[in-house]
Structure formats: C-alpha cells, structure tokens
Amino acid sequence: MGFGQAISAGFANYFNFKSRASRSEYWYFILFLVIVTIVLWIVDIAINGPNEVFLLNSIFSLATFIPSLSVFVRRLHDIGRSGWYVLLGLIPLVGIIILIYWACQPSTPQQNEYGPVSA
C-alpha cells in the first residue's frame, strides 16, 4: 500500500475497529500525522509565537485522534491481537515500547478472527 492509499484508507475507515490494517498502511498513516503535525507546529509558531497555544495543531490532533486509534486497533488485529491491547499505552514507558514492537511485527499471513489478510 502506498502513501496516498494509506491516508485514504485511514480516513475512509474512520470508525472501523473490526478489520485489519497492514504494516505499511499503519506506518504511512503515522508518517502523514507526523509530517502534518510538524508543519502545523511551524505555522502556529509563525502566527502566535513560541509561547502561545498551538491552535491549529490542537484542532488537527483532535480531528485525527479517532482515525489514528482505529488504524492502530486494526494493526493489532493484523498481528492477531485484540484491539483492547491499545490500553497498554497507559502503562508508562513499558506499554509504549510493547505497542511499538507489536506495530513493527509482520502481518499474520493467513486469515484470522479479524478478517482476511489486509492489502
């Protein structure tokens, strides 16, 4: 899956917490979020100064919270894990490390309980 396709799939599956997302779909979507966040951060600093509220960045973060959560849950499904494991992120440091490790794992090559192999 390419960069543009991953972004489209991320927003097209806004509230889809049931299927699977390939490794490339997940990481390209995260790359998109990082790039836009950095650009909006620079624009916010240019408009408001370095010590003000980052309004554009805050709006973007709120608008993309659900899609980023859904693509991560679908990524967990792709490796055969329950989406509830996303709550491991609430454990400081260790939970984040485990989730990043799992996000880097290859997809389950066959159909699993969450659906067929993702594209």
PyMOL commands that place a pseudoatom at each C-alpha (Angstrom):
pseudoatom trace, name=CA, resn=MET, resi=1, chain=A, elem=C, hetatm=0, pos=[0.000, 0.000, 0.000]
pseudoatom trace, name=CA, resn=GLY, resi=2, chain=A, elem=C, hetatm=0, pos=[1.331, 3.418, -0.953]
pseudoatom trace, name=CA, resn=PHE, resi=3, chain=A, elem=C, hetatm=0, pos=[1.438, 6.665, 0.994]
pseudoatom trace, name=CA, resn=GLY, resi=4, chain=A, elem=C, hetatm=0, pos=[-1.689, 8.191, -0.553]
pseudoatom trace, name=CA, resn=GLN, resi=5, chain=A, elem=C, hetatm=0, pos=[-3.637, 4.939, -0.331]
pseudoatom trace, name=CA, resn=ALA, resi=6, chain=A, elem=C, hetatm=0, pos=[-2.757, 4.603, 3.360]
pseudoatom trace, name=CA, resn=ILE, resi=7, chain=A, elem=C, hetatm=0, pos=[-4.010, 8.101, 4.123]
pseudoatom trace, name=CA, resn=SER, resi=8, chain=A, elem=C, hetatm=0, pos=[-7.218, 7.454, 2.178]
pseudoatom trace, name=CA, resn=ALA, resi=9, chain=A, elem=C, hetatm=0, pos=[-7.732, 4.123, 3.932]
pseudoatom trace, name=CA, resn=GLY, resi=10, chain=A, elem=C, hetatm=0, pos=[-7.097, 5.703, 7.323]
pseudoatom trace, name=CA, resn=PHE, resi=11, chain=A, elem=C, hetatm=0, pos=[-9.805, 8.304, 6.823]
pseudoatom trace, name=CA, resn=ALA, resi=12, chain=A, elem=C, hetatm=0, pos=[-12.167, 6.002, 4.891]
pseudoatom trace, name=CA, resn=ASN, resi=13, chain=A, elem=C, hetatm=0, pos=[-12.125, 3.589, 7.847]
pseudoatom trace, name=CA, resn=TYR, resi=14, chain=A, elem=C, hetatm=0, pos=[-12.644, 6.393, 10.385]
pseudoatom trace, name=CA, resn=PHE, resi=15, chain=A, elem=C, hetatm=0, pos=[-14.783, 4.307, 12.753]
pseudoatom trace, name=CA, resn=ASN, resi=16, chain=A, elem=C, hetatm=0, pos=[-13.744, 0.833, 11.584]
pseudoatom trace, name=CA, resn=PHE, resi=17, chain=A, elem=C, hetatm=0, pos=[-12.357, -1.022, 14.594]
pseudoatom trace, name=CA, resn=LYS, resi=18, chain=A, elem=C, hetatm=0, pos=[-13.086, -4.522, 13.268]
pseudoatom trace, name=CA, resn=SER, resi=19, chain=A, elem=C, hetatm=0, pos=[-10.883, -5.314, 10.264]
pseudoatom trace, name=CA, resn=ARG, resi=20, chain=A, elem=C, hetatm=0, pos=[-7.119, -5.397, 9.675]
pseudoatom trace, name=CA, resn=ALA, resi=21, chain=A, elem=C, hetatm=0, pos=[-4.507, -2.822, 8.638]
pseudoatom trace, name=CA, resn=SER, resi=22, chain=A, elem=C, hetatm=0, pos=[-1.193, -3.812, 7.077]
pseudoatom trace, name=CA, resn=ARG, resi=23, chain=A, elem=C, hetatm=0, pos=[2.127, -2.632, 8.427]
pseudoatom trace, name=CA, resn=SER, resi=24, chain=A, elem=C, hetatm=0, pos=[2.603, -0.231, 5.509]
pseudoatom trace, name=CA, resn=GLU, resi=25, chain=A, elem=C, hetatm=0, pos=[-0.889, 1.230, 5.945]
pseudoatom trace, name=CA, resn=TYR, resi=26, chain=A, elem=C, hetatm=0, pos=[-0.234, 1.899, 9.627]
pseudoatom trace, name=CA, resn=TRP, resi=27, chain=A, elem=C, hetatm=0, pos=[3.250, 3.383, 9.274]
pseudoatom trace, name=CA, resn=TYR, resi=28, chain=A, elem=C, hetatm=0, pos=[2.368, 5.546, 6.261]
pseudoatom trace, name=CA, resn=PHE, resi=29, chain=A, elem=C, hetatm=0, pos=[-0.598, 6.937, 8.195]
pseudoatom trace, name=CA, resn=ILE, resi=30, chain=A, elem=C, hetatm=0, pos=[1.662, 7.673, 11.177]
pseudoatom trace, name=CA, resn=LEU, resi=31, chain=A, elem=C, hetatm=0, pos=[4.174, 9.352, 8.833]
pseudoatom trace, name=CA, resn=PHE, resi=32, chain=A, elem=C, hetatm=0, pos=[1.370, 11.546, 7.474]
pseudoatom trace, name=CA, resn=LEU, resi=33, chain=A, elem=C, hetatm=0, pos=[0.339, 12.519, 11.012]
pseudoatom trace, name=CA, resn=VAL, resi=34, chain=A, elem=C, hetatm=0, pos=[3.927, 13.401, 11.969]
pseudoatom trace, name=CA, resn=ILE, resi=35, chain=A, elem=C, hetatm=0, pos=[4.539, 15.484, 8.833]
pseudoatom trace, name=CA, resn=VAL, resi=36, chain=A, elem=C, hetatm=0, pos=[1.304, 17.458, 9.187]
pseudoatom trace, name=CA, resn=THR, resi=37, chain=A, elem=C, hetatm=0, pos=[1.899, 17.970, 12.915]
pseudoatom trace, name=CA, resn=ILE, resi=38, chain=A, elem=C, hetatm=0, pos=[5.375, 19.403, 12.279]
pseudoatom trace, name=CA, resn=VAL, resi=39, chain=A, elem=C, hetatm=0, pos=[4.080, 21.704, 9.526]
pseudoatom trace, name=CA, resn=LEU, resi=40, chain=A, elem=C, hetatm=0, pos=[1.199, 22.937, 11.694]
pseudoatom trace, name=CA, resn=TRP, resi=41, chain=A, elem=C, hetatm=0, pos=[3.570, 23.423, 14.621]
pseudoatom trace, name=CA, resn=ILE, resi=42, chain=A, elem=C, hetatm=0, pos=[5.771, 25.675, 12.451]
pseudoatom trace, name=CA, resn=VAL, resi=43, chain=A, elem=C, hetatm=0, pos=[2.726, 27.605, 11.206]
pseudoatom trace, name=CA, resn=ASP, resi=44, chain=A, elem=C, hetatm=0, pos=[1.429, 28.022, 14.772]
pseudoatom trace, name=CA, resn=ILE, resi=45, chain=A, elem=C, hetatm=0, pos=[4.795, 29.391, 15.910]
pseudoatom trace, name=CA, resn=ALA, resi=46, chain=A, elem=C, hetatm=0, pos=[4.913, 31.767, 12.941]
pseudoatom trace, name=CA, resn=ILE, resi=47, chain=A, elem=C, hetatm=0, pos=[1.421, 33.070, 13.699]
pseudoatom trace, name=CA, resn=ASN, resi=48, chain=A, elem=C, hetatm=0, pos=[1.330, 33.080, 17.505]
pseudoatom trace, name=CA, resn=GLY, resi=49, chain=A, elem=C, hetatm=0, pos=[4.924, 32.987, 18.684]
pseudoatom trace, name=CA, resn=PRO, resi=50, chain=A, elem=C, hetatm=0, pos=[6.673, 30.204, 20.593]
pseudoatom trace, name=CA, resn=ASN, resi=51, chain=A, elem=C, hetatm=0, pos=[4.920, 30.712, 23.951]
pseudoatom trace, name=CA, resn=GLU, resi=52, chain=A, elem=C, hetatm=0, pos=[1.309, 30.680, 22.797]
pseudoatom trace, name=CA, resn=VAL, resi=53, chain=A, elem=C, hetatm=0, pos=[-1.316, 27.966, 22.387]
pseudoatom trace, name=CA, resn=PHE, resi=54, chain=A, elem=C, hetatm=0, pos=[-0.865, 25.833, 19.271]
pseudoatom trace, name=CA, resn=LEU, resi=55, chain=A, elem=C, hetatm=0, pos=[-4.430, 26.130, 17.974]
pseudoatom trace, name=CA, resn=LEU, resi=56, chain=A, elem=C, hetatm=0, pos=[-4.036, 24.585, 14.504]
pseudoatom trace, name=CA, resn=ASN, resi=57, chain=A, elem=C, hetatm=0, pos=[-2.053, 21.658, 15.859]
pseudoatom trace, name=CA, resn=SER, resi=58, chain=A, elem=C, hetatm=0, pos=[-4.628, 21.076, 18.598]
pseudoatom trace, name=CA, resn=ILE, resi=59, chain=A, elem=C, hetatm=0, pos=[-7.500, 21.068, 16.118]
pseudoatom trace, name=CA, resn=PHE, resi=60, chain=A, elem=C, hetatm=0, pos=[-5.660, 18.623, 13.834]
pseudoatom trace, name=CA, resn=SER, resi=61, chain=A, elem=C, hetatm=0, pos=[-4.855, 16.332, 16.779]
pseudoatom trace, name=CA, resn=LEU, resi=62, chain=A, elem=C, hetatm=0, pos=[-8.478, 16.240, 17.855]
pseudoatom trace, name=CA, resn=ALA, resi=63, chain=A, elem=C, hetatm=0, pos=[-9.672, 15.621, 14.291]
pseudoatom trace, name=CA, resn=THR, resi=64, chain=A, elem=C, hetatm=0, pos=[-7.274, 12.698, 13.767]
pseudoatom trace, name=CA, resn=PHE, resi=65, chain=A, elem=C, hetatm=0, pos=[-7.491, 11.054, 17.190]
pseudoatom trace, name=CA, resn=ILE, resi=66, chain=A, elem=C, hetatm=0, pos=[-10.237, 8.561, 16.240]
pseudoatom trace, name=CA, resn=PRO, resi=67, chain=A, elem=C, hetatm=0, pos=[-8.707, 7.613, 12.840]
pseudoatom trace, name=CA, resn=SER, resi=68, chain=A, elem=C, hetatm=0, pos=[-5.278, 7.072, 14.406]
pseudoatom trace, name=CA, resn=LEU, resi=69, chain=A, elem=C, hetatm=0, pos=[-6.809, 4.967, 17.170]
pseudoatom trace, name=CA, resn=SER, resi=70, chain=A, elem=C, hetatm=0, pos=[-8.802, 2.897, 14.673]
pseudoatom trace, name=CA, resn=VAL, resi=71, chain=A, elem=C, hetatm=0, pos=[-5.805, 2.282, 12.401]
pseudoatom trace, name=CA, resn=PHE, resi=72, chain=A, elem=C, hetatm=0, pos=[-3.782, 1.141, 15.425]
pseudoatom trace, name=CA, resn=VAL, resi=73, chain=A, elem=C, hetatm=0, pos=[-6.531, -1.211, 16.597]
pseudoatom trace, name=CA, resn=ARG, resi=74, chain=A, elem=C, hetatm=0, pos=[-6.735, -2.627, 13.062]
pseudoatom trace, name=CA, resn=ARG, resi=75, chain=A, elem=C, hetatm=0, pos=[-2.925, -3.007, 13.088]
pseudoatom trace, name=CA, resn=LEU, resi=76, chain=A, elem=C, hetatm=0, pos=[-3.186, -5.032, 16.304]
pseudoatom trace, name=CA, resn=HIS, resi=77, chain=A, elem=C, hetatm=0, pos=[-5.862, -7.165, 14.644]
pseudoatom trace, name=CA, resn=ASP, resi=78, chain=A, elem=C, hetatm=0, pos=[-3.499, -7.736, 11.720]
pseudoatom trace, name=CA, resn=ILE, resi=79, chain=A, elem=C, hetatm=0, pos=[-0.985, -9.440, 14.014]
pseudoatom trace, name=CA, resn=GLY, resi=80, chain=A, elem=C, hetatm=0, pos=[-3.721, -11.464, 15.720]
pseudoatom trace, name=CA, resn=ARG, resi=81, chain=A, elem=C, hetatm=0, pos=[-4.094, -9.408, 18.895]
pseudoatom trace, name=CA, resn=SER, resi=82, chain=A, elem=C, hetatm=0, pos=[-7.175, -7.845, 20.430]
pseudoatom trace, name=CA, resn=GLY, resi=83, chain=A, elem=C, hetatm=0, pos=[-7.687, -4.134, 19.993]
pseudoatom trace, name=CA, resn=TRP, resi=84, chain=A, elem=C, hetatm=0, pos=[-8.009, -3.810, 23.752]
pseudoatom trace, name=CA, resn=TYR, resi=85, chain=A, elem=C, hetatm=0, pos=[-4.222, -4.133, 23.953]
pseudoatom trace, name=CA, resn=VAL, resi=86, chain=A, elem=C, hetatm=0, pos=[-4.124, -0.469, 22.947]
pseudoatom trace, name=CA, resn=LEU, resi=87, chain=A, elem=C, hetatm=0, pos=[-4.733, 0.206, 26.654]
pseudoatom trace, name=CA, resn=LEU, resi=88, chain=A, elem=C, hetatm=0, pos=[-1.168, -0.962, 27.305]
pseudoatom trace, name=CA, resn=GLY, resi=89, chain=A, elem=C, hetatm=0, pos=[-0.233, 2.546, 26.204]
pseudoatom trace, name=CA, resn=LEU, resi=90, chain=A, elem=C, hetatm=0, pos=[-1.475, 3.746, 29.587]
pseudoatom trace, name=CA, resn=ILE, resi=91, chain=A, elem=C, hetatm=0, pos=[1.447, 1.966, 31.268]
pseudoatom trace, name=CA, resn=PRO, resi=92, chain=A, elem=C, hetatm=0, pos=[4.344, 4.440, 31.301]
pseudoatom trace, name=CA, resn=LEU, resi=93, chain=A, elem=C, hetatm=0, pos=[7.293, 3.560, 29.053]
pseudoatom trace, name=CA, resn=VAL, resi=94, chain=A, elem=C, hetatm=0, pos=[6.908, -0.246, 29.079]
pseudoatom trace, name=CA, resn=GLY, resi=95, chain=A, elem=C, hetatm=0, pos=[3.441, -0.212, 27.493]
pseudoatom trace, name=CA, resn=ILE, resi=96, chain=A, elem=C, hetatm=0, pos=[4.545, 2.150, 24.723]
pseudoatom trace, name=CA, resn=ILE, resi=97, chain=A, elem=C, hetatm=0, pos=[7.604, 0.012, 23.964]
pseudoatom trace, name=CA, resn=ILE, resi=98, chain=A, elem=C, hetatm=0, pos=[5.475, -3.143, 23.718]
pseudoatom trace, name=CA, resn=LEU, resi=99, chain=A, elem=C, hetatm=0, pos=[2.970, -1.440, 21.397]
pseudoatom trace, name=CA, resn=ILE, resi=100, chain=A, elem=C, hetatm=0, pos=[5.703, -0.092, 19.107]
pseudoatom trace, name=CA, resn=TYR, resi=101, chain=A, elem=C, hetatm=0, pos=[7.263, -3.562, 18.981]
pseudoatom trace, name=CA, resn=TRP, resi=102, chain=A, elem=C, hetatm=0, pos=[3.926, -5.102, 18.017]
pseudoatom trace, name=CA, resn=ALA, resi=103, chain=A, elem=C, hetatm=0, pos=[3.283, -2.399, 15.394]
pseudoatom trace, name=CA, resn=CYS, resi=104, chain=A, elem=C, hetatm=0, pos=[6.573, -3.405, 13.739]
pseudoatom trace, name=CA, resn=GLN, resi=105, chain=A, elem=C, hetatm=0, pos=[5.661, -7.102, 13.557]
pseudoatom trace, name=CA, resn=PRO, resi=106, chain=A, elem=C, hetatm=0, pos=[4.799, -8.665, 10.190]
pseudoatom trace, name=CA, resn=SER, resi=107, chain=A, elem=C, hetatm=0, pos=[1.181, -9.416, 9.395]
pseudoatom trace, name=CA, resn=THR, resi=108, chain=A, elem=C, hetatm=0, pos=[-0.345, -12.798, 10.090]
pseudoatom trace, name=CA, resn=PRO, resi=109, chain=A, elem=C, hetatm=0, pos=[-0.080, -14.443, 6.640]
pseudoatom trace, name=CA, resn=GLN, resi=110, chain=A, elem=C, hetatm=0, pos=[-3.455, -16.167, 6.800]
pseudoatom trace, name=CA, resn=GLN, resi=111, chain=A, elem=C, hetatm=0, pos=[-6.999, -15.155, 7.660]
pseudoatom trace, name=CA, resn=ASN, resi=112, chain=A, elem=C, hetatm=0, pos=[-7.551, -14.717, 11.390]
pseudoatom trace, name=CA, resn=GLU, resi=113, chain=A, elem=C, hetatm=0, pos=[-10.564, -13.975, 13.571]
pseudoatom trace, name=CA, resn=TYR, resi=114, chain=A, elem=C, hetatm=0, pos=[-10.464, -10.306, 12.488]
pseudoatom trace, name=CA, resn=GLY, resi=115, chain=A, elem=C, hetatm=0, pos=[-10.757, -10.936, 8.766]
pseudoatom trace, name=CA, resn=PRO, resi=116, chain=A, elem=C, hetatm=0, pos=[-8.804, -11.806, 5.638]
pseudoatom trace, name=CA, resn=VAL, resi=117, chain=A, elem=C, hetatm=0, pos=[-5.214, -10.723, 5.019]
pseudoatom trace, name=CA, resn=SER, resi=118, chain=A, elem=C, hetatm=0, pos=[-5.004, -6.955, 4.557]
pseudoatom trace, name=CA, resn=ALA, resi=119, chain=A, elem=C, hetatm=0, pos=[-3.842, -5.488, 1.262]
for i in range(1, 119): cmd.bond("trace and resi %d" % i, "trace and resi %d" % (i + 1))
show_as sticks, trace
zoom trace
